[in-house]
């Protein structure tokens, strides 16, 4: 299949998405359209080694999350990650620059992708012969583009025409719904075009290695100082958070929860900045590699301290989505530092960019499959069952994924967080909106 044919084939998922997804909750339909776009990425690349196939397999797994989880934030993050993995697979991503370029290529090429599909459809319509499909395919492609442009204009210009067209086809052609269909069509068509455009774009060019701007002695002095600072901090953590010593807490006048909250964000920034230092530092002699390895090891302890602080804070105030994301971020950063340590020990970092992508993909899949909203509810309900407080207003903001856990709450609680979802779950999702999380929520409510 030629790439121009693939561009025109992208009109199919775009049209189907516009006709079927508008007005339905996120579910099976979104997952199937996302899988179709992953297939476009596979065909656009034309070739695929084991690494590329692994990227596309992970992207397909993430694309299924809208059908498995009812939490919109989980589905959204998964779809973004799937798009990034699809384009990383296309470019191959053997270097850090290729990984960064591939991860954002789908977004950078989104608008040009829409133009590319429109141009391909117009060119195909103007040719006498096109593949084996013939005039019917050319006419259908051109009609889809033209109708996508002119139908919204007419239905938004005249309510009577919108009513007639809606009655004829069983569609809701109100202004809001029509705008949804247009946006969905443009988004899916643009993504298909972006994937093809990423495949035909020139390969990421390598850059000539530049001379280090600091010598070995400068980096040794800087890294020794930084390692000493990290070591002093780690020693303090061993006597407070890990050792249970109350001396520093009494000195600072903070409670344990306040102490945990005060430094968590700073420790996350420290870990992220340390990765930048490691990326910039020279590592062309043994002393520098030892200092960098020590820095990585100490940073792992810093991350463990951040995780401990977060746990103390959650024990005092409960689980939230932001805190769960922070948990995942700490574990992900810890995995990255382990990879950096392994690369230093092996004295070969050529595999590190791809290993980082693989680790990130694995964390993304594990996070979605872990059912985050249910985990949040589980932690808070268990805390309540142990005699702790519970924020019922916050629990009511969770998605139906949390319903099988929330039904455990006794009838004596002041407020039922499931009231809102009981009303919403009475409505049928339809095939396009089919979702495992909402199906389990309905079953749990029936059992209750």
C-alpha positions as CSV (number, residue, x, y, z in Angstrom):
1,X,0.0,0.0,0.0
2,X,1.5,3.3,-1.0
3,X,1.6,6.1,1.5
4,X,-0.8,8.2,-0.5
5,X,-3.3,5.3,-0.5
6,X,-2.7,5.1,3.3
7,X,-3.4,8.8,3.7
8,X,-6.7,8.3,1.9
9,X,-7.5,5.2,4.0
10,X,-7.1,7.5,7.0
11,X,-10.3,9.2,5.9
12,X,-12.2,6.0,6.8
13,X,-11.4,6.0,10.6
14,X,-11.9,9.8,10.7
15,X,-15.4,9.6,9.1
16,X,-16.4,6.6,11.3
17,X,-15.2,8.3,14.4
18,X,-17.1,11.5,13.6
19,X,-20.3,9.5,13.0
20,X,-20.1,7.2,15.9
21,X,-18.2,8.8,18.8
22,X,-19.9,12.1,19.2
23,X,-22.5,12.0,22.1
24,X,-21.1,8.7,23.5
25,X,-18.9,8.3,26.6
26,X,-15.3,7.3,26.0
27,X,-15.2,3.6,25.5
28,X,-14.8,0.8,23.0
29,X,-15.2,3.1,20.0
30,X,-12.3,5.4,21.0
31,X,-10.1,2.3,21.6
32,X,-10.9,0.9,18.2
33,X,-10.2,4.2,16.4
34,X,-6.9,4.4,18.3
35,X,-6.0,0.9,17.3
36,X,-6.7,1.8,13.7
37,X,-4.3,4.7,14.0
38,X,-1.6,2.4,15.4
39,X,-2.2,0.2,12.3
40,X,-1.6,3.3,10.2
41,X,1.7,3.9,11.9
42,X,2.8,0.3,11.3
43,X,1.9,0.5,7.6
44,X,3.4,4.0,7.2
45,X,6.8,2.8,8.4
46,X,6.8,-0.1,5.8
47,X,9.5,-1.9,7.7
48,X,9.6,-2.9,11.4
49,X,12.4,-4.5,13.4
50,X,11.8,-6.0,16.9
51,X,12.2,-2.7,18.6
52,X,9.6,-1.0,16.4
53,X,7.2,-3.8,16.8
54,X,7.6,-3.6,20.6
55,X,6.8,0.1,20.5
56,X,3.7,-0.5,18.4
57,X,2.5,-3.4,20.6
58,X,2.8,-1.1,23.7
59,X,1.0,1.7,21.9
60,X,-1.8,-0.8,21.1
61,X,-2.0,-1.8,24.7
62,X,-2.3,1.8,25.8
63,X,-4.9,2.4,23.1
64,X,-7.2,-0.1,24.7
65,X,-7.3,1.8,28.0
66,X,-10.4,3.8,27.1
67,X,-12.3,0.5,26.8
68,X,-11.0,-0.8,30.1
69,X,-11.0,2.2,32.4
70,X,-13.8,4.8,32.8
71,X,-11.5,7.4,34.4
72,X,-11.1,10.1,31.8
73,X,-7.8,11.2,33.0
74,X,-6.3,7.7,32.8
75,X,-7.7,7.2,29.2
76,X,-6.3,10.6,28.2
77,X,-2.8,10.0,29.5
78,X,-2.8,6.5,27.9
79,X,-3.8,7.9,24.5
80,X,-1.1,10.6,24.6
81,X,1.4,7.9,25.5
82,X,0.2,5.7,22.7
83,X,0.6,8.5,20.2
84,X,4.1,9.1,21.4
85,X,5.1,5.4,21.2
86,X,3.6,5.1,17.7
87,X,5.8,7.9,16.3
88,X,8.8,6.7,18.4
89,X,8.4,3.3,16.7
90,X,8.2,5.0,13.3
91,X,11.5,6.9,13.7
92,X,13.3,4.0,15.3
93,X,14.7,6.1,18.1
94,X,18.3,4.9,18.5
95,X,19.5,8.2,20.1
96,X,18.2,10.6,22.7
97,X,17.5,13.2,20.0
98,X,15.5,10.6,18.0
99,X,13.5,9.7,21.1
100,X,12.7,13.3,21.8
101,X,11.9,14.0,18.2
102,X,9.7,10.9,17.8
103,X,7.8,11.5,21.0
104,X,6.4,14.8,19.9
105,X,6.2,14.2,16.1
106,X,2.5,13.3,16.3
107,X,1.7,16.7,17.8
108,X,4.1,18.7,15.6
109,X,2.6,17.1,12.5
110,X,-1.0,17.2,13.5
111,X,-2.0,20.3,11.5
112,X,0.2,19.5,8.5
113,X,-1.3,16.0,8.6
114,X,-4.8,17.4,8.0
115,X,-3.5,19.4,5.0
116,X,-1.6,16.3,3.7
117,X,-4.8,14.2,3.7
118,X,-6.8,16.9,2.0
119,X,-4.1,17.3,-0.7
120,X,-3.9,13.5,-1.2
121,X,-7.7,13.3,-1.5
122,X,-7.8,16.2,-4.1
123,X,-4.9,14.7,-6.1
124,X,-6.6,11.3,-6.2
125,X,-9.9,12.8,-7.3
126,X,-8.1,14.5,-10.2
127,X,-6.4,11.4,-11.6
128,X,-7.9,9.1,-14.1
129,X,-6.5,5.9,-12.6
130,X,-5.8,5.1,-8.9
131,X,-4.9,1.7,-7.8
132,X,-7.5,-1.0,-8.2
133,X,-10.3,0.9,-6.5
134,X,-11.2,3.1,-9.4
135,X,-13.5,6.1,-9.8
136,X,-15.8,5.1,-6.9
137,X,-13.0,5.4,-4.4
138,X,-11.9,8.7,-5.8
139,X,-15.4,10.0,-5.7
140,X,-16.0,8.7,-2.1
141,X,-12.7,10.3,-0.9
142,X,-13.6,13.7,-2.4
143,X,-17.2,13.5,-1.2
144,X,-16.0,12.8,2.4
145,X,-13.7,15.8,2.4
146,X,-16.4,18.1,0.9
147,X,-19.2,16.9,3.1
148,X,-17.0,17.3,6.2
149,X,-16.6,20.9,5.3
150,X,-20.0,21.9,4.0
151,X,-22.5,19.9,6.1
152,X,-21.5,21.6,9.4
153,X,-21.8,25.0,7.7
154,X,-25.4,24.3,6.5
155,X,-26.7,22.7,9.7
156,X,-25.3,25.5,11.8
157,X,-26.8,28.1,9.4
158,X,-30.4,26.7,9.4
159,X,-32.0,24.8,12.3
160,X,-34.8,23.5,10.1
161,X,-32.2,21.9,7.7
162,X,-30.4,20.4,10.7
163,X,-33.7,18.9,11.9
164,X,-34.6,17.4,8.6
165,X,-31.1,15.9,8.1
166,X,-31.1,14.6,11.7
167,X,-34.5,12.9,11.3
168,X,-33.4,11.4,8.0
169,X,-30.2,9.7,9.4
170,X,-31.1,9.5,13.1
171,X,-28.3,11.9,14.0
172,X,-28.3,14.7,16.5
173,X,-27.2,17.6,14.4
174,X,-27.4,20.3,16.9
175,X,-24.7,22.9,16.8
176,X,-22.8,21.4,19.8
177,X,-23.0,17.9,18.4
178,X,-22.0,19.0,14.9
179,X,-19.0,20.8,16.3
180,X,-18.0,17.6,18.1
181,X,-18.2,15.6,14.9
182,X,-16.1,18.1,13.0
183,X,-13.5,18.3,15.7
184,X,-13.4,14.5,16.0
185,X,-13.0,14.1,12.2
186,X,-10.2,16.7,12.0
187,X,-8.4,15.2,15.0
188,X,-8.5,11.6,13.7
189,X,-7.7,12.6,10.1
190,X,-4.9,14.8,11.3
191,X,-3.4,12.0,13.4
192,X,-3.4,9.7,10.5
193,X,-1.7,12.3,8.3
194,X,0.8,13.1,11.1
195,X,1.8,9.4,11.3
196,X,2.4,9.2,7.6
197,X,4.2,12.5,7.5
198,X,6.5,11.3,10.3
199,X,7.3,8.3,8.2
200,X,8.2,10.3,5.1
201,X,10.1,13.0,6.9
202,X,13.9,12.9,6.7
203,X,15.5,10.7,9.3
204,X,16.8,12.4,12.4
205,X,20.2,13.7,11.6
206,X,23.0,13.0,14.0
207,X,25.1,15.8,15.3
208,X,28.9,15.9,15.4
209,X,30.1,15.4,19.0
210,X,31.2,18.6,20.5
211,X,34.2,19.2,22.6
212,X,33.5,19.2,26.4
213,X,33.1,22.7,27.7
214,X,34.6,21.7,31.1
215,X,37.6,19.6,31.8
216,X,38.0,16.5,33.9
217,X,39.3,18.4,36.9
218,X,36.4,20.9,36.9
219,X,33.9,18.0,36.8
220,X,35.7,16.1,39.5
221,X,35.6,19.1,41.9
222,X,31.9,19.8,41.1
223,X,30.8,16.1,41.5
224,X,32.7,15.7,44.7
225,X,31.0,18.7,46.2
226,X,27.6,17.5,45.0
227,X,28.2,14.0,46.3
228,X,29.1,15.4,49.7
229,X,25.9,17.4,49.8
230,X,23.8,14.4,48.8
231,X,25.6,12.2,51.4
232,X,24.9,14.7,54.2
233,X,21.2,14.9,53.3
234,X,21.0,11.1,53.1
235,X,22.5,10.7,56.6
236,X,19.9,13.1,57.9
237,X,17.1,11.1,56.3
238,X,18.4,7.9,57.8
239,X,17.9,9.4,61.3
240,X,14.5,11.1,60.7
241,X,12.2,9.5,58.1
242,X,13.8,6.0,58.1
243,X,15.1,5.9,61.7
244,X,12.2,7.5,63.5
245,X,14.4,10.0,65.3
246,X,12.2,12.9,66.5
247,X,15.0,15.3,67.2
248,X,15.0,17.2,63.9
249,X,11.2,17.3,64.0
250,X,11.2,18.9,67.4
251,X,13.9,21.3,66.3
252,X,11.9,22.4,63.2
253,X,8.6,22.6,65.1
254,X,6.8,20.5,62.4
255,X,4.5,17.5,62.7
256,X,5.5,14.4,60.8
257,X,2.9,15.0,58.1
258,X,4.0,18.6,57.7
259,X,7.6,17.6,57.6
260,X,6.8,15.1,54.9
261,X,4.8,17.6,52.8
262,X,7.3,20.4,53.1
263,X,10.1,18.7,51.2
264,X,8.4,16.3,48.8
265,X,8.2,18.6,45.8
266,X,11.8,19.8,46.3
267,X,13.1,16.3,46.4
268,X,11.4,15.5,43.1
269,X,13.0,18.5,41.5
270,X,16.4,17.5,42.9
271,X,16.1,14.1,41.3
272,X,15.1,15.6,37.9
273,X,17.9,18.1,38.0
274,X,20.3,15.3,38.9
275,X,19.4,13.6,35.6
276,X,20.4,16.8,33.8
277,X,23.7,16.9,35.6
278,X,24.5,13.3,34.7
279,X,23.5,14.0,31.0
280,X,25.9,17.0,30.9
281,X,28.8,15.6,32.9
282,X,31.9,14.0,31.3
283,X,32.4,10.3,31.9
284,X,35.6,9.6,30.1
285,X,37.7,8.5,33.0
286,X,37.2,6.1,35.9
287,X,37.1,8.7,38.7
288,X,34.2,10.6,37.0
289,X,32.3,7.4,36.4
290,X,32.7,6.5,40.1
291,X,31.5,9.9,41.2
292,X,28.5,9.8,38.9
293,X,27.7,6.3,40.0
294,X,27.8,7.4,43.7
295,X,25.5,10.4,42.7
296,X,23.0,8.0,41.2
297,X,23.0,5.7,44.2
298,X,22.6,8.7,46.6
299,X,19.7,10.0,44.4
300,X,18.0,6.6,44.8
301,X,18.0,7.2,48.5
302,X,16.7,10.7,48.0
303,X,13.8,9.2,46.0
304,X,13.2,6.7,48.7
305,X,13.0,9.5,51.1
306,X,10.5,11.3,48.9
307,X,8.4,8.1,48.6
308,X,8.5,7.8,52.4
309,X,7.4,11.4,52.8
310,X,4.6,10.9,50.4
311,X,3.4,7.8,52.3
312,X,3.4,9.7,55.6
313,X,1.4,12.5,54.0
314,X,-1.1,10.1,52.5
315,X,-1.6,8.3,55.8
316,X,-2.4,11.7,57.4
317,X,-4.6,13.1,54.6
318,X,-5.6,10.2,52.3
319,X,-5.0,9.2,48.7
320,X,-5.7,11.5,45.7
321,X,-5.1,11.3,42.0
322,X,-2.2,13.8,42.2
323,X,-0.5,11.8,45.0
324,X,-0.9,8.6,43.1
325,X,0.7,10.2,40.0
326,X,3.5,11.4,42.3
327,X,3.9,7.8,43.5
328,X,4.3,6.7,39.9
329,X,6.7,9.5,39.1
330,X,9.0,8.5,41.9
331,X,9.1,4.9,40.9
332,X,9.7,5.9,37.2
333,X,12.5,8.2,38.2
334,X,14.0,5.4,40.3
335,X,13.9,3.1,37.4
336,X,15.7,5.6,35.2
337,X,18.5,6.0,37.8
338,X,18.9,2.2,37.9
339,X,19.3,2.2,34.1
340,X,21.9,4.9,34.3
341,X,23.8,3.0,37.0
342,X,23.7,-0.1,34.8
343,X,24.9,1.9,31.7
344,X,27.8,3.2,33.8
345,X,28.7,-0.2,35.1
346,X,28.7,-1.7,31.6
347,X,30.5,1.4,30.1
348,X,28.1,1.2,27.2
349,X,25.1,3.6,27.0
350,X,24.1,3.1,23.4
351,X,21.1,1.0,24.6
352,X,20.0,3.6,27.2
353,X,17.6,5.7,25.0
354,X,15.6,2.6,23.9
355,X,15.7,1.2,27.5
356,X,14.3,4.4,28.8
357,X,11.4,4.3,26.2
358,X,10.7,0.6,27.1
359,X,10.7,1.4,30.9
360,X,8.4,4.4,30.3
361,X,6.0,2.3,28.2
362,X,6.0,-0.5,30.8
363,X,5.2,2.0,33.6
364,X,2.4,3.6,31.5
365,X,0.8,0.2,30.8
366,X,1.2,-0.9,34.5
367,X,-0.3,2.4,35.7
368,X,-3.4,2.1,33.5
369,X,-3.9,-1.6,34.3
370,X,-3.6,-1.0,38.0
371,X,-7.0,0.8,37.9
372,X,-5.9,4.1,39.6
373,X,-9.3,5.4,40.7
374,X,-10.1,2.0,42.4
375,X,-6.7,2.1,44.1
376,X,-7.4,5.6,45.4
377,X,-10.8,4.5,46.7
378,X,-9.3,1.3,48.2
379,X,-6.7,3.2,50.2
380,X,-9.2,5.7,51.5
381,X,-11.8,3.2,52.4
382,X,-9.3,1.0,54.2
383,X,-8.1,4.0,56.1
384,X,-11.7,4.7,57.2
385,X,-12.2,1.1,58.2
386,X,-9.1,1.5,60.5
387,X,-10.8,4.4,62.2
388,X,-9.4,7.3,60.2
389,X,-11.3,10.2,58.6
390,X,-12.6,10.0,55.0
391,X,-13.3,12.7,52.4
392,X,-16.6,11.6,50.9
393,X,-16.8,14.7,48.7
394,X,-13.5,13.8,47.0
395,X,-14.5,10.2,46.6
396,X,-17.6,11.3,44.8
397,X,-15.4,12.9,42.1
398,X,-13.8,9.5,41.2
399,X,-14.9,7.6,38.1
400,X,-17.1,4.5,38.1
401,X,-13.9,2.5,38.3
402,X,-14.0,3.1,42.0
403,X,-17.6,1.9,42.5
404,X,-16.8,-1.7,43.3
405,X,-14.7,-0.4,46.2
406,X,-17.1,2.4,47.4
407,X,-20.0,0.0,47.8
408,X,-18.1,-1.3,50.9
409,X,-18.9,1.9,52.7
410,X,-21.5,1.4,55.4
411,X,-24.9,3.0,55.1
412,X,-24.1,5.0,58.3
413,X,-21.8,7.5,56.4
414,X,-23.2,11.0,56.2
415,X,-23.0,11.2,52.4
416,X,-23.2,8.5,49.7
417,X,-20.5,9.2,47.1
418,X,-22.2,6.9,44.6
419,X,-25.4,8.9,44.3
420,X,-24.1,10.8,41.3
421,X,-22.9,7.7,39.4
422,X,-26.1,5.8,40.2
423,X,-28.0,8.3,38.1
424,X,-25.5,8.4,35.2
425,X,-25.0,4.7,35.0
426,X,-28.7,4.2,34.4
427,X,-28.1,5.4,30.8
428,X,-26.9,2.8,28.3
429,X,-23.4,3.5,26.9
430,X,-24.1,1.9,23.5
431,X,-21.6,-0.1,21.6
432,X,-19.3,2.9,20.9
433,X,-19.2,3.7,24.6
434,X,-18.9,0.2,25.9
435,X,-16.5,0.2,28.9
436,X,-15.4,-2.5,31.3
437,X,-15.1,-0.1,34.3
438,X,-18.7,1.1,33.9
439,X,-20.0,-2.4,33.4
440,X,-18.3,-3.5,36.7
441,X,-19.8,-0.4,38.4
442,X,-23.3,-1.4,37.3
443,X,-22.8,-4.9,38.5
444,X,-21.5,-3.7,41.9
445,X,-24.5,-1.3,42.3
446,X,-26.9,-4.2,41.5
447,X,-25.3,-6.4,44.1
448,X,-25.6,-3.6,46.7
